Amino acid sequence: MASSASVDDNIESNPLLEDFDFPPFDVVEAKHVRPGIRALLKKLESDLDELEKTVEPSWPKLVEPLEKIVDRLTVVWGIVNHLKAVKDTAELRAAVEEVQPEKVKFQLRVGQSKPIYNAFKAIQESPDWKSLSEARKRIVETQIKEAVLNGVSLEDDKREQFNKIEQELERLSHKFSENVLDATKKFEKLITDKKEIEGLPATSLGLAAQTAVSKGHENATAENGPWMITLDAPCLFAVMQHARNRALREEVYRANITRASSGDLDNTPIINQILKLRMEKARLLNYNNYAEVSMATKMATVDKAEELLEKLRSASWNAAVQGIMQEIISCRVE
């Protein structure tokens, strides 16, 4: 009994489960993720069961309770994901990886709920439809379209295949992000000659010195260095905007755009697998490709997007070629 009470106490004090106006980033730890997410999913499952039993095609009996369910999970999972991005640890990664399939399973259940889908359809087909505001009509139409894109209309065997694809896409997406994060942290360039970083503002020099201290260079100062250049956003943007050293800018730029493209952190196989699964998903939903799936809930269309890209290409092509030719001529003259 004491052990059970202890577990309940831990759940009660879990910051992910508390009511808050602003995310409690300062107190959330890896140890809170597993019990917090699982307790939240259990609560939301109960709320969803109740909603499906009592649902009516009306705003207070459908849209508002559904929004509360979806928003609560979005906010709490967003806290966990943000911490994983900015305060990454092996413990946090392991916790997220373990509960992620459970979170996706619940999202799929919400998206594929026939009672909720039918209620939204009933609103759209009701005599009161014309009296709804344009904003509310848009919400209803989007919910119906998203339910279809979530597989609500698929037959059981196809829905099972669809759900497996969604689970794998979520896993691959997180692995992709982790590889990018690891590749970002992997790049380090120690600079000891201040001439190499001329142009950087004092705040950036101070940050680079602090980074050097954290990497074992205890005597590093903003004035005398050494300075550690990384691909973290504050350092990256400072170098690209202010450093006069063109070779340094090029090195940092190339390192940034080629992150996670080789070695153990190579995302190429993951990208290929994501593209393959997205195509399978599109075909299950009777679309020609994933671009059409993506555009289904947007105001644009694939044709209009391609038309815009072509306008941009044709408008910039000649100027780009002229600029490259001038650079080549300039290099030859030098």
BELMOLIN-V946860 format. One record per helix or strand of 2 or more residues. SS is the DSSP state (H for helix, E for strand). FROM is the first residue (numbers start at 1). TO is the last residue. If there is no record, write none. Layout:
BEGIN
SS;FROM;TO / SS;FROM;TO
END
This chain:
BEGIN
H;2;12 / H;15;17 / H;30;54 / H;59;86 / H;90;111 / H;114;125 / H;129;131 / H;134;149 / H;156;186 / E;189;191 / H;194;197 / H;202;214 / E;227;229 / H;233;242 / H;246;257 / H;263;265 / H;268;284 / H;290;295 / H;302;333
END
